Amino acid sequence: MQSRPPEPLPARRWLRIDPSLGFSPRLLALGSVLAALAVAAPIAAVLWLALAPGASQAEGTLAHLFGTVLPYYTITTAKLAAAVLAVVLLIGVGTGWLVAACEFPGRRALSWMLVLPLSTPAFVMAYAYTDFLASFGPLQTGLRRITGWEVGDYWFPDIHSWPAAGTFLGLALYPYVYLLARAAFADRNPSLAEAARSLGLSRRRVWWRVTWPVARPAVVAGCALAMMETLADFGTVAYFSVDSFTAGIYRAWQGMGDRGGAARLSAMLLAIVIVVLALERGQRGRMQFYVRSPRPEPRRRLHGAAAWRATLACAIPVVLGFVLPAALLAWAWIGGGGVLDARLPRWIANTALLAACGAAIVLPVALVAAYSARVASSPTLRAALLFSNTGYALPGVVLGVGLLILSGAVDRALAPLTGALGLPALLAGGSIAAVVYAYAVRFFSVAYQGVESGLARISPSMDHSARSLGRRPLEVLREVHWPLMRRSVGAASLLVAIDCLKELPATLVLRPFDFDTLAVITYQFASDERLAEAALPALLIVLVGVVPVVWLSRVALSERSRADV
């Protein structure tokens, strides 16, 4: 179950790599480091703004926040993150295990339906539930009409609270854990459980001592993604009136008009994220777990009440995270007259274009970076990758401003060349290139963690065996690694595409003039209190996101069925 890969032979002092790979160690490390630094460059621009001398109001802003609301923001963010972590672990691990290891009524349909909440942006879910559960909403209004009560005569959970925000963020983010946990549980080696059972361990102890340690790296990777998404979220907490740490950044930015103070708060948030990522790496220790047998363990058939409990446990997250929000949005749109905007096809096309470009750029970079980290041991590469993975937790507006700072410097440096050739500034704010670049920074961590979790389950002895038979590195990747990790790469591509579909703040700042996406137009309508008009674009975000979710889930199911034959 556990083995340590052989230590690579030293080739340079700054890099340790197996010389049998057959290509230049410097070229491999240099390309990977440059790619990681390109992703991390806007983050560095934010740090530069935070540390730049002469930031007019930064010191006063920090002193004011430290003395007033910043401790409250920090505590609230910690409670919000704990609530999200509890929800994603409970739902993601529980449903991932049931779908991968058990047979029960509706399992095949629920296995892909459990991914559907991933197509629902957290801020859209917050909008739908807030309008439905608030005191003026249809639920409480109907309750008062039936009972004759007045507001205050009965107790109802406060929708504008951190437990509600944590619950609905968890419902939107648990598919991160579910996708990776399901793949890890499906790939478990049956001989390990059989050996443990032969030693007298009960089924429960086998799960805790054999199955769970093998799946834990994938689960932790999914939890890390959910935590970084929670730290970066602003739209959901704004809908639920929760003062999170990110709210302090936006208050310094918009309320006080101080970019320097907001950048310094962002640097503090980045420091927290780096600590979280370091702890996630450190908790693995020196453990290595690999899948050695292509034969999957057969699923255990449940009967009677246990089978229907499993069906109910998998159906509840689908209803709460997808079916009910979609129904509420459709109800709001129909109740507002059901008017179709003539600009709708253009909004859909813009959204699809940005999502496709973002996934097409991020996935190859993440694959190269993860593979380089596997075959090379370089402190420089590890540091660059750790730094670039923090972009997922950077608030979108702050990231957009960092990219504006960076692109402005680059465009000024290239101005003589572009002017002589008659070319526009390629990275200037208000361009599709700038938006896609922001997506690459924001969602590199999503792709990298998914690809890395797939590679982590492949034993290095398989690489050595293939190379001993004369296979070159790219041939090893194509013939050995890809068949074993394609489900993980597919899941990562799904996550990146859907995140691009849902991304709001950076798109709002960097998009070209009159280039609106579904997320941007939903935000604009909701901000103007045009809720009926916001319902249709929000519903379309959900429905457009369903297409790649269903497609990839069906592909994964068909591959699993072929493996069972």
Buried (B, 14 or more C-beta within 10 A) or exposed (E): BEEEBEEBEEBEEEBBBBEEBEEEBEEBBBBBBEBBBBBBBBBBBBBBBBEEEEBEBBEEBBEBBEEEBBEEBBEBBBBBBBBBBEBBBBBBBBBBBBBBBBBBEBBEBBBBBBBBBBBBBBBBBBBBBBBBBBEEBBEBEEEBEEEEEEEEEEEEEBBEEBBBBBBBBBBBBBBBBBBBBBBBBBBBBEEBBEBBBEEEBEEEEBBEEBBBBBBBBBBBBBBBBBBBBBBBBBBBBBBBBBBBBBBBBBBBBEEBEBBBBBBBBBBBBBEBBBEBBEEBBEEEEEEBBBBBEEEBBEBEEBEEEEBBEBBEBBBEBBEBBBBBBBBBBBBBBEEBEEEEEEEBEBBBEBBBBBBBBBBEBBBEBBBBBBBBBBBBBBEBBBEBBBBBBBBBBBBBBBBBBBBBBBBBBBBEEBEEEBEEEEEEBBBBBBBBBBBBBBBBBBBBBBBBBBBBBBBBBBBBEBBBEBBEEEBEBEEBBEEBBEEBBBBBBBBBBBBBBBBBBBBBBBBBBBBBEEBBBBBBBBBBBBEEEEBBBBBBBBBBBBBBBBBBBBEBBEBBBEBBEEEEE
